[in-house]
Amino acid sequence: MKILIFTPYIGNNYGGIPKIVEGIATAIANQGVIVDVITTDANNLEKISVPLNQWLNKDNYRICYFSCWHKGDFVISFSLIKWLIYHIHEYDVIHTNTVFAPIVSFVHGLCRLRKVPYIITTHGMLEPWALSYKGWKKKLYLNLIEQPLMQKSSVIQVSANAEAGNVQSLGFERFVTIPNGVHQHDFTTLPDAEIFYQQFPATRHKKLILFLGRIDPKKGLDLLAPAFAQVHSNFPETHLIVAGPNSTGFLTTVQNYFAQAQCLDAVTFTGMLTGEIKYAALAAASLYVAPSYSEGFSISVLEGMASGLPCVITTGCNFPEAEQAKAAYVVDIKTRAIASSLNYCLSHPQEAEAIGLRARDFILKNYTWESAAKKLIGVYEGTINRKNALKA
């Protein structure tokens, strides 16, 4: 079985999708499947500095980057398209990532032309909030281009039960729910928090609340600013870490949210954190918060919970299972609800600690990339078998 995973971008500045693609590619390859990944050098406002048009070995799979023109998440790459035209027939299944992207639609169309089955992962892009953001453009594109091609896919992969319901309401019947995961070994022992303090000394001796994600309108930072202001007035030792890339040029707006809430001095914007410094930030934090309006299934939430942190997340994070397992505080998408839950955690530290420990066990037992890979391989095998049955 030979699988080609396509994503328009894999740069860290795009947030969750790159982490998901890398996580699932590694886990599938570790199961003995041949996996190739093709993508571009786009990195939102920047470019990735990598060798182009050649295979690079990475974690048991290969990846090839192609040059592109891009603006934000709108990507065009003629060299990638040319390569795909000549090589798409070499693969049993094409697995694409994200929607509302012309280059992705082209790949779907090429799959149809060459009779190669394709699977689509939507990454929350069909959620109600996501559809309403720049809504008229998305509705037009969905009706004219996206929907017909998605209907012809072998299956649509969603990552949460709520997302499955939304996809079904749009008329898509062939879908499978496979949640995202984490690599268990990343959370066996976290790095020393001192690594984080040395780089951000103003956070030392503070009770840190961590937001880990892109600085983007859908992340709910407009709600978090007044919520944190309330928390900080009650607990002056608290300090908020906003760790994530300024992926859409939204940083100044977000800083103004905290300035207007009169708590900007108690906030540190770290930019994108990866590798050891990210895990050190998780080790240094006392609480994790995700005030999102909409998510597919947040990797960052899984990371916060796997680190053993008490987590305050909104219903927009699509993770009711965490609340059912009493492994996180799941609240309404409102400032008051976010502030109330953070205040409660700080006022009841033993209870919060117990929830954090439950969260860690819950994630590491149920949401790993190994588990997701086994389910996805089953989907690939079923897709190939259906194709072979049609040929017979």
DRENVO-69400 format. One record per residue (C-alpha): residue in three letters; x, z negated, y negated; residue number from 1. Coordinates in pm, 1 decimal, decimal comma, padded with zeros to 6 digits. Each point is the difference from the previous one (the first is absolute). Layout:
# residues N
ALA:X:Z:Y:NUM
...
//
This chain:
# residues 392
MET:00000,0:00000,0:00000,0:1
LYS:00140,2:00107,8:-00333,7:2
ILE:-00160,4:-00128,4:-00321,8:3
LEU:00055,7:00115,4:-00357,0:4
ILE:-00089,1:-00252,9:-00269,8:5
PHE:-00049,1:00147,6:-00345,4:6
THR:-00021,1:-00195,5:-00324,2:7
PRO:00033,5:00153,7:-00347,6:8
TYR:00226,3:-00287,0:-00102,7:9
ILE:00183,4:-00291,3:00153,3:10
GLY:00176,3:-00150,7:-00301,6:11
ASN:-00040,1:-00374,5:-00045,1:12
ASN:-00162,8:00044,5:-00339,4:13
TYR:-00315,4:00122,0:00171,4:14
GLY:-00068,3:-00341,5:00152,4:15
GLY:-00175,2:-00037,0:00334,3:16
ILE:-00007,1:00353,2:00141,8:17
PRO:00381,0:00030,4:00038,8:18
LYS:00015,8:-00339,0:00174,6:19
ILE:-00284,1:00098,5:00231,6:20
VAL:00153,8:00335,5:00089,8:21
GLU:00340,9:-00154,2:00068,6:22
GLY:-00154,9:-00286,0:00197,3:23
ILE:-00212,6:00215,2:00226,5:24
ALA:00268,1:00269,2:00047,7:25
THR:00249,0:-00262,6:00115,6:26
ALA:-00247,9:-00168,8:00231,9:27
ILE:-00119,2:00325,3:00158,4:28
ALA:00356,4:00122,5:00050,8:29
ASN:00086,4:-00333,6:00163,3:30
GLN:-00269,5:00077,3:00259,1:31
GLY:00192,1:00312,1:00105,9:32
VAL:-00197,9:00259,6:-00196,1:33
ILE:00190,2:00275,8:-00181,4:34
VAL:-00077,6:-00048,0:-00370,0:35
ASP:00103,2:00211,0:-00297,6:36
VAL:-00094,7:-00084,8:-00359,9:37
ILE:-00004,1:00253,3:-00282,5:38
THR:-00043,0:-00092,0:-00363,9:39
THR:00135,2:00070,0:-00349,7:40
ASP:00244,0:-00163,5:-00237,6:41
ALA:-00282,2:-00114,7:-00231,6:42
ASN:00011,4:-00363,7:-00109,2:43
ASN:-00276,7:-00014,2:-00262,2:44
LEU:00178,8:00003,5:-00336,2:45
GLU:00333,9:00067,5:00171,8:46
LYS:00161,0:00191,0:00286,4:47
ILE:00160,2:-00137,8:00314,7:48
SER:00369,3:00079,1:00024,7:49
VAL:00022,8:00127,7:00358,4:50
PRO:00137,5:00304,0:00182,6:51
LEU:-00263,0:00274,9:00007,4:52
ASN:-00105,5:00252,5:00264,5:53
GLN:00178,2:-00172,7:00285,7:54
TRP:-00096,7:-00245,5:00270,1:55
LEU:00110,5:-00360,2:-00050,3:56
ASN:-00012,9:-00251,6:00283,3:57
LYS:-00186,7:-00320,8:-00069,8:58
ASP:-00125,2:-00271,3:00238,8:59
ASN:-00037,6:00230,2:00303,4:60
TYR:-00178,4:00275,0:-00194,5:61
ARG:00110,9:00284,9:-00227,0:62
ILE:-00096,5:00053,4:-00362,0:63
CYS:00045,8:00303,9:-00221,2:64
TYR:-00040,0:00000,2:-00379,6:65
PHE:-00088,4:00308,4:-00202,2:66
SER:00037,0:00058,9:-00372,2:67
CYS:-00320,2:00001,8:-00201,7:68
TRP:-00162,9:00011,3:-00338,8:69
HIS:-00216,4:-00304,5:-00055,2:70
LYS:-00187,9:-00195,0:-00259,2:71
GLY:-00092,4:-00344,2:00127,4:72
ASP:-00158,8:00054,1:00340,2:73
PHE:-00070,4:00370,9:-00059,0:74
VAL:00267,8:00176,5:00203,5:75
ILE:00087,4:00365,8:00057,9:76
SER:00281,5:00106,5:00233,7:77
PHE:00038,9:00366,7:00088,2:78
SER:00303,1:-00067,8:00220,7:79
LEU:-00201,3:-00248,2:00209,1:80
ILE:-00288,6:00244,3:00030,0:81
LYS:00237,0:00279,5:00107,1:82
TRP:00158,4:-00224,0:00265,1:83
LEU:-00340,8:-00104,4:00128,2:84
ILE:-00121,5:00358,6:00033,9:85
TYR:00290,8:00074,7:00234,0:86
HIS:00003,1:-00325,2:00199,5:87
ILE:-00351,1:-00147,2:00017,4:88
HIS:-00062,7:00156,2:00342,8:89
GLU:00283,4:-00208,1:00150,8:90
TYR:-00206,4:-00320,5:-00015,1:91
ASP:-00286,5:-00131,4:00212,3:92
VAL:-00169,4:-00189,2:-00284,1:93
ILE:00041,9:-00005,7:-00378,0:94
HIS:-00070,2:-00339,2:-00157,9:95
THR:-00062,2:00021,1:-00375,6:96
ASN:-00017,3:-00276,4:-00256,3:97
THR:-00223,6:-00041,4:-00306,9:98
VAL:-00270,1:00231,9:-00139,7:99
PHE:-00087,2:00160,0:-00337,5:100
ALA:00335,5:00178,2:00002,7:101
PRO:00019,0:00382,5:00003,0:102
ILE:00316,6:00001,6:00209,8:103
VAL:-00174,2:-00210,9:00265,9:104
SER:-00300,9:00232,7:-00005,4:105
PHE:00236,4:00294,0:00049,0:106
VAL:00148,5:-00169,7:00307,7:107
HIS:-00349,2:-00052,8:00141,9:108
GLY:-00084,0:00364,7:-00063,7:109
LEU:00320,7:00113,6:00168,3:110
CYS:-00078,7:-00218,6:00301,2:111
ARG:-00338,7:00170,7:00025,4:112
LEU:00160,4:00343,7:-00024,3:113
ARG:00264,7:-00074,6:00264,6:114
LYS:-00244,4:-00197,5:00221,7:115
VAL:00211,6:-00316,3:-00007,2:116
PRO:-00207,3:-00323,6:00012,7:117
TYR:00034,9:-00231,6:-00295,9:118
ILE:-00077,4:-00365,6:-00066,7:119
ILE:-00057,4:-00135,7:-00349,3:120
THR:00076,4:-00350,6:-00125,4:121
THR:-00193,3:-00057,6:-00323,1:122
HIS:00176,8:-00317,7:-00121,6:123
GLY:-00312,0:-00130,8:-00175,5:124
MET:-00043,0:00309,2:-00215,9:125
LEU:-00366,1:00032,3:00105,6:126
GLU:-00087,2:-00355,2:-00102,8:127
PRO:-00274,7:-00026,9:-00267,1:128
TRP:00232,4:-00126,3:-00276,3:129
ALA:00261,1:00264,1:00079,4:130
LEU:-00264,1:00274,2:-00003,0:131
SER:-00138,8:-00119,8:-00332,6:132
TYR:00342,7:00003,1:-00169,1:133
LYS:00022,4:00345,9:-00162,6:134
GLY:-00321,8:00049,9:00193,5:135
TRP:-00124,9:00341,4:-00110,7:136
LYS:00329,3:00168,1:00093,1:137
LYS:00003,3:-00163,4:00342,7:138
LYS:-00365,7:00080,8:00066,9:139
LEU:00057,5:00366,4:-00083,9:140
TYR:00316,7:00019,6:00211,1:141
LEU:-00165,2:-00184,7:00289,6:142
ASN:-00300,3:00230,7:00009,5:143
LEU:00185,7:00328,4:-00046,0:144
ILE:00323,4:-00053,3:00194,0:145
GLU:00060,0:-00338,3:00159,7:146
GLN:-00320,5:-00059,5:00194,0:147
PRO:-00007,3:00328,8:00195,4:148
LEU:00361,7:-00046,8:00109,5:149
MET:-00048,3:-00365,6:00088,0:150
GLN:-00304,4:00087,1:00210,3:151
LYS:00221,8:00232,1:00205,6:152
SER:00263,3:-00267,6:00068,0:153
SER:00034,3:-00141,8:00349,5:154
VAL:-00054,0:-00351,2:-00134,3:155
ILE:00023,4:-00197,5:-00323,0:156
GLN:00197,9:-00321,4:00026,3:157
VAL:-00114,0:-00288,9:-00218,6:158
SER:00159,4:-00341,7:-00012,8:159
ALA:-00292,7:-00238,0:-00055,9:160
ASN:-00358,0:-00035,6:00123,4:161
ALA:-00137,6:00019,4:-00354,1:162
GLU:00189,9:00323,2:-00054,1:163
ALA:-00149,0:00136,6:00322,5:164
GLY:-00349,8:-00064,8:-00133,9:165
ASN:00078,2:00180,6:-00323,9:166
VAL:00147,1:00298,6:00182,2:167
GLN:-00306,4:00020,6:00223,0:168
SER:-00232,5:-00016,3:-00301,6:169
LEU:00171,8:00312,3:-00134,6:170
GLY:-00096,8:00190,7:00312,3:171
PHE:00319,0:-00026,0:00206,4:172
GLU:-00077,0:-00089,1:00361,2:173
ARG:00337,1:00033,6:00173,4:174
PHE:00200,0:-00301,0:-00110,9:175
VAL:00199,6:-00283,5:00150,8:176
THR:00090,7:-00336,7:-00148,5:177
ILE:00366,3:-00095,2:00047,6:178
PRO:00121,1:-00273,7:-00236,5:179
ASN:00341,0:00000,8:-00163,1:180
GLY:00260,0:-00249,3:00113,6:181
VAL:00334,8:-00166,1:-00055,7:182
HIS:00320,5:-00010,3:00200,1:183
GLN:00000,5:-00342,4:00163,3:184
HIS:00377,6:-00032,8:-00016,5:185
ASP:-00011,2:00018,5:-00381,2:186
PHE:-00178,1:-00335,5:-00010,1:187
THR:00179,4:-00195,4:00271,7:188
THR:00224,1:-00161,7:-00261,1:189
LEU:-00030,4:00077,0:-00371,7:190
PRO:00314,0:00012,7:-00219,1:191
ASP:00101,2:-00294,3:-00216,4:192
ALA:-00216,2:-00022,2:-00313,1:193
GLU:00322,5:-00057,4:-00194,9:194
ILE:00062,6:00375,7:00020,6:195
PHE:-00309,5:00053,1:-00214,1:196
TYR:00077,7:-00285,8:-00240,2:197
GLN:00348,4:00133,6:-00068,0:198
GLN:-00139,0:00333,7:-00111,7:199
PHE:-00291,6:-00153,4:-00193,1:200
PRO:00125,1:-00342,2:-00118,5:201
ALA:-00303,2:-00065,5:-00222,9:202
THR:-00205,2:-00046,3:00317,1:203
ARG:00211,5:-00285,0:00135,4:204
HIS:-00175,4:-00338,9:00031,9:205
LYS:-00339,7:00165,3:-00054,0:206
LYS:-00299,9:00018,8:00229,1:207
LEU:-00012,7:00374,9:00050,2:208
ILE:-00312,5:00209,9:00043,1:209
LEU:00089,6:00345,1:00130,4:210
PHE:-00173,3:00330,8:-00065,5:211
LEU:00164,0:00273,0:00206,4:212
GLY:-00119,0:00353,9:-00066,5:213
ARG:-00003,1:00299,7:-00232,1:214
ILE:-00078,3:-00055,4:-00367,5:215
ASP:-00311,7:00209,7:00007,4:216
PRO:-00358,2:-00025,1:-00137,0:217
LYS:-00153,5:-00055,9:00343,4:218
LYS:00215,3:-00306,2:00070,6:219
GLY:-00211,6:-00229,9:-00219,4:220
LEU:00273,4:-00128,7:-00228,5:221
ASP:-00253,9:-00002,4:-00283,9:222
LEU:-00183,6:-00266,4:00202,0:223
LEU:00313,6:-00186,7:00099,4:224
ALA:00124,3:-00051,1:-00356,7:225
PRO:-00286,4:-00224,8:-00122,7:226
ALA:-00023,2:-00159,5:00345,3:227
PHE:00366,9:-00097,1:-00007,2:228
ALA:-00035,9:-00126,5:-00357,4:229
GLN:-00260,7:-00247,9:00124,6:230
VAL:00219,8:-00102,4:00292,4:231
HIS:00307,3:-00042,2:-00217,7:232
SER:-00187,2:-00223,2:-00243,7:233
ASN:-00090,0:-00229,7:00292,1:234
PHE:00336,4:00026,5:00176,4:235
PRO:00273,4:00062,1:-00262,9:236
GLU:00268,6:00018,4:00271,0:237
THR:-00147,7:00322,6:00135,1:238
HIS:00168,6:00332,9:-00063,8:239
LEU:-00134,0:00343,1:00094,1:240
ILE:00220,2:00266,4:00157,1:241
VAL:-00127,9:00355,7:-00042,8:242
ALA:00212,3:00196,3:00245,5:243
GLY:-00063,9:00372,1:00013,9:244
PRO:00088,9:00337,4:-00149,0:245
ASN:-00137,8:00127,6:-00329,0:246
SER:-00128,4:00298,7:00193,2:247
THR:-00246,4:00140,5:-00254,2:248
GLY:00149,9:-00119,5:-00329,0:249
PHE:-00251,2:-00285,2:-00005,3:250
LEU:00247,3:-00283,8:-00058,3:251
THR:-00045,7:-00034,2:-00377,6:252
THR:-00376,3:-00025,9:00043,5:253
VAL:00043,7:-00270,5:00264,1:254
GLN:00243,9:-00195,6:-00216,3:255
ASN:-00260,8:00010,5:-00275,7:256
TYR:-00255,9:-00150,7:00238,8:257
PHE:00224,0:-00305,4:00045,2:258
ALA:00091,5:-00014,4:-00369,2:259
GLN:-00368,5:-00003,9:-00094,7:260
ALA:-00057,1:-00275,3:00257,7:261
GLN:00287,7:-00194,0:-00164,7:262
CYS:00198,8:-00047,1:00318,8:263
LEU:00257,4:00282,3:-00015,2:264
ASP:00286,8:-00250,5:-00026,7:265
ALA:-00092,3:-00129,1:00346,6:266
VAL:00017,8:00343,5:00163,4:267
THR:00302,9:00185,0:00138,4:268
PHE:-00021,6:00373,7:00063,7:269
THR:00263,2:00078,9:00260,0:270
GLY:-00059,2:00369,9:00056,5:271
MET:00005,8:00135,2:00352,7:272
LEU:00136,6:-00241,9:00260,3:273
THR:00116,0:00127,2:00338,0:274
GLY:00200,9:-00128,2:00291,2:275
GLU:00159,8:-00344,7:-00014,6:276
ILE:-00100,1:-00077,3:-00358,7:277
LYS:-00367,1:00067,5:00079,8:278
TYR:00005,8:-00234,0:00297,5:279
ALA:00186,7:-00257,8:-00210,1:280
ALA:-00283,0:00022,4:-00255,3:281
LEU:-00249,4:-00069,9:00277,8:282
ALA:00213,6:-00297,1:00104,5:283
ALA:00011,6:-00132,6:-00355,9:284
ALA:-00374,0:00031,2:-00064,1:285
SER:-00256,1:-00275,2:00048,2:286
LEU:-00306,6:00225,0:-00022,0:287
TYR:-00081,7:00367,4:00034,5:288
VAL:-00273,6:00175,9:-00198,5:289
ALA:-00156,5:00347,2:00033,7:290
PRO:-00275,1:00049,6:-00262,8:291
SER:-00065,2:00364,9:00092,3:292
TYR:-00311,7:00199,0:-00076,9:293
SER:00065,8:00225,1:00299,9:294
GLU:00242,3:00030,8:00290,1:295
GLY:00013,8:00194,2:00322,4:296
PHE:00170,6:-00278,6:00192,8:297
SER:00277,1:-00159,8:-00199,9:298
ILE:00345,0:-00029,8:00154,6:299
SER:00091,9:-00249,5:-00271,0:300
VAL:-00286,9:-00228,5:00101,3:301
LEU:00120,2:00012,8:00359,6:302
GLU:00352,6:-00083,6:-00117,4:303
GLY:-00119,7:-00296,4:-00206,2:304
MET:-00197,3:-00137,1:00291,7:305
ALA:00276,7:00067,2:00254,9:306
SER:00233,9:-00200,6:-00223,8:307
GLY:-00222,5:-00304,0:00044,0:308
LEU:-00124,2:-00005,4:-00358,5:309
PRO:-00348,8:-00115,4:-00093,4:310
CYS:-00153,0:00324,1:-00128,4:311
VAL:-00276,4:00055,9:-00252,8:312
ILE:-00136,1:00351,8:00041,7:313
THR:-00311,6:00175,2:-00126,0:314
THR:-00273,4:00165,7:00201,4:315
GLY:00146,0:00329,1:-00126,5:316
CYS:00290,4:-00052,7:00239,8:317
ASN:-00233,5:00086,6:00290,8:318
PHE:00114,1:-00290,9:00217,4:319
PRO:-00304,9:-00214,5:00091,1:320
GLU:00167,0:-00074,1:00333,3:321
ALA:00247,7:-00222,4:-00185,2:322
GLU:-00283,6:-00210,6:-00135,4:323
GLN:-00170,5:-00014,2:00340,4:324
ALA:00325,0:-00128,6:00151,2:325
LYS:00034,9:-00252,6:-00287,7:326
ALA:00336,9:00158,4:-00067,6:327
ALA:-00046,8:00088,4:-00369,5:328
TYR:-00218,8:-00072,7:-00300,5:329
VAL:-00215,4:00311,1:-00050,1:330
VAL:-00175,7:-00000,5:-00338,2:331
ASP:-00219,5:00220,7:-00217,8:332
ILE:00166,1:00253,7:-00229,1:333
LYS:-00040,3:-00225,3:-00302,6:334
THR:00236,6:-00195,6:-00221,5:335
ARG:-00184,1:-00326,7:00052,2:336
ALA:00008,7:00031,1:00379,3:337
ILE:00372,7:00080,8:00004,3:338
ALA:00084,3:-00289,5:-00233,9:339
SER:-00219,5:-00244,6:00190,9:340
SER:00163,7:00080,1:00332,7:341
LEU:00354,7:-00022,1:-00139,8:342
ASN:-00085,0:-00332,9:-00161,8:343
TYR:-00142,4:-00123,6:00328,7:344
CYS:00316,8:00093,0:00189,8:345
LEU:00216,9:-00185,1:-00250,9:346
SER:-00229,6:-00303,1:00005,4:347
HIS:-00010,9:-00013,6:00382,1:348
PRO:00356,2:00084,2:00110,2:349
GLN:-00034,8:-00126,9:00357,8:350
GLU:-00309,1:00211,1:00063,5:351
ALA:00166,5:00300,2:-00160,6:352
GLU:00309,1:-00048,2:00216,4:353
ALA:-00214,6:-00013,3:00313,6:354
ILE:-00170,9:00326,6:-00096,7:355
GLY:00341,0:00159,0:-00055,3:356
LEU:00113,3:-00100,0:00348,9:357
ARG:-00322,2:00137,6:00148,6:358
ALA:00052,5:00319,6:-00195,6:359
ARG:00346,2:00051,1:00145,4:360
ASP:-00120,8:-00044,1:00358,1:361
PHE:-00303,7:00218,1:-00061,5:362
ILE:00200,2:00294,2:-00135,3:363
LEU:00284,3:-00012,2:00250,7:364
LYS:-00246,5:-00010,8:00290,0:365
ASN:-00237,8:00269,3:-00120,1:366
TYR:00157,0:00226,1:-00263,3:367
THR:00336,1:00140,9:00107,0:368
TRP:00125,7:00356,5:-00013,3:369
GLU:00058,0:-00008,7:00376,5:370
SER:-00370,4:-00064,2:00058,2:371
ALA:-00101,8:00270,2:-00249,1:372
ALA:00239,1:00250,5:00158,8:373
LYS:-00145,0:-00049,0:00348,9:374
LYS:-00351,4:00068,5:-00130,7:375
LEU:00112,3:00303,5:-00197,3:376
ILE:00187,9:00146,4:00297,6:377
GLY:-00326,8:-00024,1:00192,6:378
VAL:-00167,3:00201,1:-00276,9:379
TYR:00275,9:00262,7:00013,9:380
GLU:-00034,3:00029,2:00378,5:381
GLY:-00376,8:00035,8:-00023,5:382
THR:00038,2:00270,0:-00264,3:383
ILE:00246,9:00196,8:00212,7:384
ASN:-00218,8:-00033,7:00309,8:385
ARG:-00304,9:00133,6:-00187,3:386
LYS:00203,0:00296,5:-00124,0:387
ASN:00123,4:00074,2:00353,2:388
ALA:-00353,6:-00030,2:00139,6:389
LEU:-00122,6:00260,3:-00249,8:390
LYS:00275,9:00238,0:00112,1:391
ALA:-00087,9:-00038,7:00368,7:392
//
